[in-house]
Amino acid sequence: MATVYLGRLLGPAGFSRTVAIKRLHPHLARDPEFVTMLLDEARLAGRIQHPNVAATLDIVAQDGELFVVMEYLHGETLARLLRVQGGRGEPVPLDVLSAILSGALHGLHAAHEVRGERGEPLDLVHRDVSPQNIMVRHDGVGLVVDFGVAKAAGRINETEHGKVKGKLPYMAPEQVRGQPISRRTDLYAAGAVLWESLVGERLIQGNNEGEIVEQLLFATFDPPSARRPDVPPALDAVVQRALSRPVDARFATAREMALALEPGRHARGQGGAHGLLEGVVGDQL
């Protein structure tokens, strides 16, 4: 749909800032549906002001093309961090994971709480919480990114009834069934991300969509400690509550889940994430 470039925002008196620029593919820039989708994403993300959410700075229409100017995040995705550490046979330390996921959850809570111009709740649901959409900044801070398929009141481009948006292995049962979704749908996905981050493999695996859906709806999941003995009971409990199939049994808010993770954030947590990133990308960081 779009390509992201590294750019430079210039201003008077020598002002400059490194930014990320999302450019809608030229052939899609002529399609009103895709233009509306990108504008919707930018408008939603622009309303969320929180240090754990990537900021949207501007929208530029020029020469028949559309660009969204965003905060540049100097870091890596959680997905790449997990992939590199897994390839080395070295799990990410528990306190580092707690720090990353806690930060991303605080950002997700800010998104869930966002309001419109008149102060009305937008009831935003991200719908695509996954390791690919959690960034770990160079200083170890976890952020949530990409609101491209988010559901929110007042969004111009609404998802057609019965059409499911997001990555299937991280979807909550109610999302797969096409039932009403809420912020707790995102918390199920966050639980799946946390399980994967702790264990080193996806919670839901299958050879095809049918197998994945069957596991989502009917399988029972081992607590992370069954696969990784150093996971304490308190962290098991956070994961199992987030992955509860009954919606009301999950955490009420992303902030509540973040606070449940914070006892596992020792002083090293954020700094440890920075050290891991240096090991993953070396002097690129």
Secondary structure, 3 states (H helix, E strand, C coil): CEEEEEEEEECHHHCEEEEEEEEECCCCCCCHHHHHHHHHHHHHHHHCCCCCECCEEEEEEECCEEEEEEECCCEEEHHHHHHHHHHCCCCCCHHHHHHHHHHHHHHHHHHHCCECCCCCECCCECCCCCHHHEEEECCCCEEECCCCCCECCCCCCCCCCCCCCCCHHHCCHHHHCCCCCCHHHHHHHHHHHHHHHHHCCCCCCCCCHHHHHHHHHHCCCCCHHHCCCCCCHHHHHHHHHHCCCCHHHCCCCHHHHHHHHHHHCCCHHHHHHHHHHHHHHHHHC
